[in-house]
Amino acid sequence: MNTQAFIENFSLSVPGFLLAIVFHEYAHAWMAKRFGDNTAELSGRMTFNPMAHYDLMGTVIFPLFGALIGGVMFGWAKPVPVDPRYFKNVRSGVFWVSFAGPLANILLAVISTFIVAFIMVYYPTADGILATVQKMAHKSLWINMILAVFNLIPFPPLDGSKMVSTFLDYEAARKYEELGRYSFVFILLLWFTNIFSYLLLPAQYLAQGMLVVFLSVLG
């Protein structure tokens, strides 16, 4: 990938990427507070400031690599601290706090899709700033869909695994969570093989379907 293409891909992707990871963590913190745990808020993590959620590997190295190879910027933020002991209902709290992150990404994907469709319908020959906004929204759509699908994978410590653990008894949940020690190897396996491509197929169909719906409604 040449330098110009990298700079363009990086510049168009950064806004959507930062919004995706910040809203993801903010949603976890907000939902935890709703269930009675304000640990994240007291730790200064219930904020939209990207620096509060910074993680070297997930916020810098991985997304830079994704942009460098011409793909989607993929990464993560530092997980917000959550203490289920404060939840009024532990199982329900863990489930919804875990689901809040991917749900935030899905919501951002829907908004991004609407922006893309709106510009396509009402400004079909858009150039300049509008064309740039459309490209950024398109990048944001895919970044958020990928993050939502990835985090819903039921492998510890991803959000999907925590949602699944709420349906298990204590001993089964403990053994299940021990798989988390292999999480980095699991991420590399997904990222450098075709496995993740197959997992993303539902997201691709959903994104295309949303775009068709918005185009139909706006048109």
N, C-alpha and C positions, 0 to 999 in steps of 0.2 A: 504494500500500500504506500503510495507516494505521500510526501509531506502535506501537500495541499488537501488531498482527500482526507487525511487524518485530522487536520485542523478543522475542516468543515464538519466531519462526522462528530468530532469532539464538541465543537461549539454548539451544534444543533441538539446534542444529546444531554449536555450538562444540566440545563434547566429542568428537564423532565426527570432526570436521574435523581437530582437533589430533592426535588419535590416528592418523588416516589419513596425514597428511604426516610425522609424526615416525617412525612405524613404517616408512614407505616409505624414508626416508633411512637409518634404523638398519639396515634389511635390506640396503641397498646396502653399507654400511660393514662389516656382519658377514660378508657373503659375500665381500667383497674381502679381509678378513683370512683367511678360510678358504683363499683362493687364494694367500696369501703377501704381500698388500699391507696394511700397517697404517697407511697414510698418514692415513686418516680418523680412526682411533683416536688417533694422535699429535696430530692437529689438534683434538681435543676434540669430534669430531662423532659418535663412536660412543656416543651418549647418548640418553636419552628426554626430555631437557630441551628443551622447544619453543624456548626462546630461542637455543639453539645452532644451530637450523636456520632462524631467522627471515629472511624476505625481505620487504621492504616491499610490493612489488607483489603477490607471490604469496600472502603470508600475511596481508596486511591489506586492501589495496585491492580486489583481485578478489573475495575471499570476502565482504567487506562489501557490495559491489555485488550479488552473487548473493543475499544475504539481504535486501537492500533491495527488490529486485524480486520477492521472494516465491519465488525458485527455490532450487535446491540451492547450498550454499556450495561454490564451486569455487576451487581455487588450488593452490599448490605451495610447497615449501620451497627453501632454498638448496641446490644440489646438493652432495653430499659429495665431497671430493677423492679421486680414484682414480688410481693410477699403474700402468698395465698392465705396466710394465717389471719389476715385482716378481712378476708372476704366474708360477706354475710352468708353466702352459699358457695362453698369451695368448688365443687364440681362445675356448677353453672358459671362461676366466676372465671375459672381456668379456661373453660371452653370459649366463652365470649371474649375474654381478653386476648386469647390466642388468635381467634378468628378476626378480631378487629383490624389487625395489621393487613392481612390479605384483602379484607373487605375495603379498606381505605384505598388500596391499589386498584381494585376493581372499579371503585367510584371514580378515581382519577382517570382510568382508562375510558370510562363512559364519557366523561367530560372532554377528554382529548379527542375522542371519536366525533363528538358533536361539533367541536371546533373545526376539525378536518372537513366534515360534511357541510358545515355552514359556509365555509370559504369556497368549497367546490361548487356549491349550488348558486350562491349569490355573487361570487367573484371568480368565475371560471378562468379568467385570464389574469389572475392576480400575479403581481410581481412586487419587487421591493420588500417592504416590511411584511405585507400580508402573506407573500409567498414564503418568507422566512418563518412566520408564525405557523403556517400550515405544516411546514417541514418539522418544526419543533414539536407540534402537537402529534404528528405521525410517529415521531421517535418516542414521545411520551406514552403514546398508546401501547407500543410494543414493549417498552421498558416495564410499564406497570402490569401488563398482562403476564409477562415472563416472571416478574417478581411474585405476583399473586399465585401463579401455578406452582412455582418453585417452593414457596413457603407453605403451600398446602400439601406438599409431599409428606406422607406420614413416616418420616425418618428423623429420629432425635438429632439435634434439638430444634428442628424446624417446627413452625407453628402447627402444622398438620399433625405431628406426633403428639403434641400436648392436647390437642382436641381429642385424639383417639384415646389417650391415657385416661380421660375422664370417664370412659366407659369400662375401664379395667379395674380389677381389685388391686389392693396395695402391692402385693407380691408380684403380680404380673406387670404392673406399671413400673415397678422398680427394675425388673429384668429388661423390660422394653427400653427404658431410658438409658441402660448401660450401653446400648448400641451407639450412643452419642460419642463415645470415644473414637469411633471410626468416621465421624462426620466429615472431616476434611478430605479424607480419601474418597468418601462417597461423593462429595462435591466435585472433586477432580474427575472422578469416573463419569459423572453426568456431563460435565462440561466438555470433556475431550473425546467423548464417544457419541454415537447416534441415539443413545437412550433418551437424552433430554429432548431431542427433536421429536421423538414419538410422543413424549409426554406433553409436548406443546401443541400437538394437533388440535385438541379441543379448544385451546386458547385462540389458535388461528381461525378456526371456524367461528368462534364466538365474536372475535374482533371483526371479521368480514361480515358476519350477520348484523352486528350493531351498525356498521357503516351503511349497509344496504337499507336498514330500517330508517336511519336518520336521513339518508338521501331521499328515501321515499316520502317521509313526513315533510321534510323541508321543501322538496320539489313539488 
